[in-house]
Amino acid sequence: MAVRINPSILAADFVNLERDIARIASADLVHVDVMDNHFVPNLTFGPQMVSRIQDVSPVPLDVHLMIDDPDRWAPGYAELGAYSVTFHAEAATDAVLLARRLRNIGARAGLAVKPGTPIEPYLELLGEFDQILVMTVEPGFGGQTFIEEVMPKLDALSRAVRDQGLDVWLQVDGGIDVHSIAIAAAAGADTFVAGSSVFNAGDAAENISALRAAAAPHVH
């Protein structure tokens, strides 16, 4: 199974964002965190910024909406041309209806859950989504420590996807480095968001390769 590495530009240099996005051309997607200072206590990008990132990015966009009222706002990001749009289960009024709208527009539909949110209510609905994002930190800020206690959630998702014969990507986001990526991959993840471990030291392309190599033996 493929290992997907999606660097988070939350860890990039915002003044030199085009340069930093060019540095991750070997990634699978660019992870763009949209925060509204309501759903999470931080404020990042809006549609205009995401549109410009889309214009200059060498790889497709994986947009993660940490916002209130995604039922209203998420379709607009799909209409911008984002390859994947992920919204939070805790914020959506009707997750299935919203996922169907995103798919109809032409984007992959992703559902995100915070570390404390149970996954069981969604296990029978997995066919409605293209990606499930299990947060491995509390959403809102980069550079946090990986929460290994959420791995049973990934394991349950992986088994459900396999049992139902689905093609659903299982993504993790938060504290991903060459050590934690192996733990997450062994639990069932195949798509990995990494910020600090890609951008904060050394060559970004080499860091992406190292993450890919660390995950590959464990992805099942």
C-alpha positions in Angstrom: 0.0 0.0 0.0 1.2 3.5 -0.8 2.6 5.8 1.8 1.4 9.4 1.4 3.4 12.3 3.0 1.5 15.6 3.1 3.7 18.3 4.6 1.8 21.0 6.6 2.6 24.5 5.6 1.7 25.6 9.1 5.4 25.0 9.7 6.5 26.8 6.6 7.9 30.4 6.5 4.8 32.4 5.7 6.8 35.3 4.3 8.5 32.9 1.8 5.6 30.5 1.4 6.0 30.0 -2.4 9.6 29.1 -1.9 8.8 26.6 0.9 6.0 25.0 -1.1 8.4 24.5 -4.0 10.8 22.7 -1.6 8.1 19.9 -1.0 7.5 19.0 -4.7 8.3 15.4 -3.8 5.4 15.2 -1.4 2.0 13.7 -2.3 -0.1 16.6 -1.3 0.3 19.9 0.5 -1.7 20.0 3.8 -3.3 23.4 4.3 -4.7 24.1 7.8 -7.6 26.6 7.7 -8.4 27.8 11.2 -11.1 30.4 12.1 -10.2 31.3 15.8 -13.5 29.8 16.8 -13.4 26.1 16.4 -9.7 26.2 17.4 -7.9 29.1 19.2 -5.8 30.1 16.2 -6.3 31.9 12.9 -4.6 31.0 9.6 -5.7 31.1 6.0 -9.0 31.9 4.2 -10.2 31.2 0.7 -8.2 33.9 -1.0 -4.9 32.6 0.5 -5.8 29.0 -0.3 -6.6 30.0 -3.9 -3.1 31.5 -4.3 -1.5 28.5 -2.7 -3.3 26.4 -5.2 -1.9 28.5 -8.0 1.7 28.0 -7.1 1.7 24.5 -5.5 3.5 21.7 -7.5 1.3 19.1 -5.8 -2.5 19.0 -5.1 -4.0 20.6 -1.9 -5.2 18.6 1.1 -7.3 21.3 2.9 -8.1 20.7 6.6 -10.9 22.9 7.9 -10.7 23.5 11.6 -13.7 25.9 11.4 -17.2 26.3 12.7 -20.1 25.8 10.2 -18.2 23.7 7.6 -21.6 22.8 6.1 -21.6 26.4 4.9 -17.9 27.0 4.1 -16.4 23.7 3.0 -18.0 23.5 -0.5 -16.2 26.8 -1.4 -12.8 25.2 -0.9 -13.8 22.3 -3.2 -14.9 24.8 -5.8 -11.4 26.4 -5.6 -10.1 23.2 -6.9 -8.7 21.6 -3.7 -8.0 17.9 -4.3 -9.2 16.9 -0.8 -11.4 18.9 1.7 -11.5 17.6 5.3 -13.9 18.9 7.9 -14.4 18.1 11.5 -17.1 15.7 12.7 -17.5 17.9 15.8 -18.4 20.9 13.8 -20.6 19.5 11.0 -24.4 19.5 11.2 -24.7 16.6 8.7 -21.4 15.0 7.9 -22.8 12.6 5.2 -24.7 15.3 3.3 -21.6 17.6 3.4 -19.3 14.8 2.2 -21.7 14.1 -0.7 -21.7 17.8 -1.7 -17.9 17.9 -1.7 -17.8 14.8 -3.9 -20.4 16.2 -6.3 -18.2 19.3 -6.7 -15.2 17.0 -7.5 -13.1 17.0 -4.3 -12.3 14.0 -2.1 -14.3 14.3 1.1 -12.5 13.9 4.4 -13.8 13.6 8.0 -11.6 14.6 10.9 -12.0 13.6 14.6 -10.2 15.2 17.6 -8.3 12.9 19.9 -11.2 12.6 22.3 -14.0 12.0 19.8 -15.2 8.4 19.5 -14.9 6.9 16.0 -17.6 4.2 16.5 -20.6 6.3 15.3 -18.8 6.6 11.9 -17.6 3.1 11.3 -20.9 2.2 9.4 -20.7 5.4 7.3 -17.1 5.0 6.1 -18.2 4.5 2.5 -19.4 8.1 2.5 -15.9 9.4 2.9 -12.6 9.2 1.0 -10.4 10.0 4.0 -10.7 9.8 7.8 -8.3 12.1 9.7 -7.5 11.0 13.2 -5.9 13.9 15.0 -2.9 12.8 17.0 -2.7 16.2 18.8 -5.4 18.6 19.9 -6.1 20.7 16.7 -5.0 24.3 16.6 -1.2 24.6 16.8 1.8 22.9 15.1 4.8 21.5 17.0 2.8 19.4 19.6 3.6 16.0 20.9 2.1 12.9 19.3 -0.7 11.3 21.3 -0.1 7.6 21.1 -3.3 6.8 23.0 -5.5 7.4 19.9 -3.9 4.4 18.1 -6.8 2.0 19.0 -9.0 4.4 17.0 -6.9 3.9 14.0 -6.8 0.2 14.4 -10.6 0.1 14.6 -10.8 2.2 11.4 -8.3 0.0 9.6 -10.2 -3.1 10.4 -13.6 -1.6 9.4 -12.2 -0.3 6.1 -10.7 -3.8 5.4 -13.9 -5.6 6.4 -16.1 -3.4 4.2 -13.7 -3.6 1.3 -13.4 0.2 1.0 -10.7 2.5 -0.4 -10.6 5.1 2.4 -7.3 6.8 3.2 -6.5 6.9 7.0 -4.7 10.1 7.8 -2.9 11.2 11.0 -1.9 14.7 11.8 0.1 16.0 14.8 3.6 15.3 16.1 4.5 13.1 13.2 8.3 12.4 12.9 10.4 9.4 11.9 9.6 7.6 15.2 5.9 8.3 15.5 5.1 7.7 11.8 6.1 4.1 12.3 3.7 3.7 15.2 0.8 5.3 13.3 1.5 3.2 10.2 1.5 0.0 12.3 -1.9 1.0 13.7 -3.3 1.4 10.1 -2.5 4.9 8.9 -1.3 5.4 5.3 -1.5 9.2 4.9 0.7 11.3 7.1 0.7 15.1 7.8 4.1 16.3 9.0 5.0 20.0 9.6 8.0 20.6 11.9 9.8 17.4 10.9 9.7 18.4 7.2 10.4 22.2 7.4 12.3 22.9 10.6 15.7 21.3 10.0 17.7 20.2 7.1 16.5 19.6 3.5 12.7 19.3 3.1 12.9 16.7 0.3 15.3 14.5 2.3 13.0 14.8 5.3 10.1 13.7 3.2 12.1 10.7 2.0 13.1 9.8 5.5 9.5 9.8 6.7 8.3 7.7 3.7 11.1 5.2 4.4 10.2 5.0 8.2 6.5 4.4 7.4 6.8 2.0 4.5 7.6 -1.3 6.4 4.7 -0.8 8.7 1.8 0.2 6.3 -0.6 -2.7 5.7 
